[in-house]
Amino acid sequence: MESAVNNGCCPEHGAPGGSNCRAVGPHKVPGDSPLAWFAGMVGHCKAHALAARAAGRPIVGIMCEYAPRELIFAAGAVPVCLCGGDPDTIPSAEAHLPTNLCSLIKSTYGYLVEKANPFLEMADLVVAETTCDGKKKMFELMAEARATYVLALPHREDDPDGLRSWVEELRRFKVFLENRYGVAITPERLREAIELMNRERRLRRELAELMKMEDPPLTGRQLLDFKSIISGLPDDLDQYERALALWRPRERSGSATHDARGQSPECATARQQPVRVLLTGVPLVHGAERVIEIIEANGGLVVCQENCTGLKPILEDVRADAPDLIRALGEKYYHLSCSVRTPNRKRLALLAQLATEYRAECVIELIWHACLTYAIESFHVRRLVENELGLPYLKIETDYSPADSARIATRVAALVETVRARTAAQHKWLSGVG
């Protein structure tokens, strides 16, 4: 099966080849590419965190998109995502946590046990949240070693009392940060933080929208790399702008240009187009990108990532001109359609919208073992995809171990062939009608 990650145009494909027409995967990019910058993301973030701490700015760990980075920034601190993506730290975690628990939770806690995550070691505070039960109970253990603040998230969707409760929760969090760090979170400081995060969300949205193109300039795996564990870094924002300048659709000159996948325009017509995949389900945190790599190595192209490491948290901005900025923050974050919300109708509506906008040909849902909320909600997702959208659907349940990679690759390849057969049949029918 032809790889959608390394499907650069080559002489044997019957199209122009040579040294300037080569495959460029997610870890093999020109040194001056924005992708090369983000390949060093962890190092950049560590340098930033060390410099911030040396300047007296606290490091605050977060593990969920419900944690409002804007309030942490406005308190003069640096929010850092602590979600673990390393399978090697899981055995240490299992000395304290059950084995039948989500890999993300165990990997994160394993870093604590092994003292192996420099950001967690630097963290003055961990902001926890009451999303899934596994994380809630893990945070109780983490709190024995790290100062921890728990945000209580209302779970009922579109509940006016729930929204009011959430806004008040953020007001209490603001007061907590002010008292802990001896600062005043003024409207001016909070508005500045909101504008920073709005800018980052806008740039990431615009990058994601490149995948709407007929032949996108990036793979889904490459787009996933455009996410730092520390938000708002000036150099990151500059690289977002540079990537958009490089790869936005524009008038072409007579000379061929290459996209981030190392392909000239002639290459797109010389190969079989990959199948457009909408990926939903659990987040793909740094180090846990195996499944998206398998999808794109077996004929798929992930044009849309609905999950928390993709579009879900960046589709809505915070109203920087709102008279009550805390309420504006609460409204934005309350709208996140996580599977812990009940009933989670907004996620289904969003999936239908994104499938249309990104012209998805199939939907793949990724669920980590023991992630019960996503596992149960997959019933609704499958019914939506197959019955209402009329698209093929594949559910992949796995963990961080690569042991089932071959099995997943076989299932993805079969899905790709199913989609291509459907497309060929539709073209044949339309040709007959014509």
QUIPEUR-V8630 format. One record per helix or strand of 3 or more residues. SS is the DSSP state (H for helix, E for strand). FROM is the first residue (numbers start at 0). TO is the last residue. Records with the same first field share a line. If there is no record, write none. Layout:
SS->FROM-TO + FROM-TO
//
This chain:
H->10-12 + 33-38 + 40-53 + 68-73 + 86-92 + 102-113 + 117-121 + 132-141 + 159-180 + 186-211 + 219-223 + 233-246 + 264-269 + 289-295 + 311-313 + 324-333 + 344-356 + 371-387 + 401-432
E->58-61 + 77-80 + 124-128 + 147-150 + 274-280 + 299-304 + 361-367 + 391-397
//
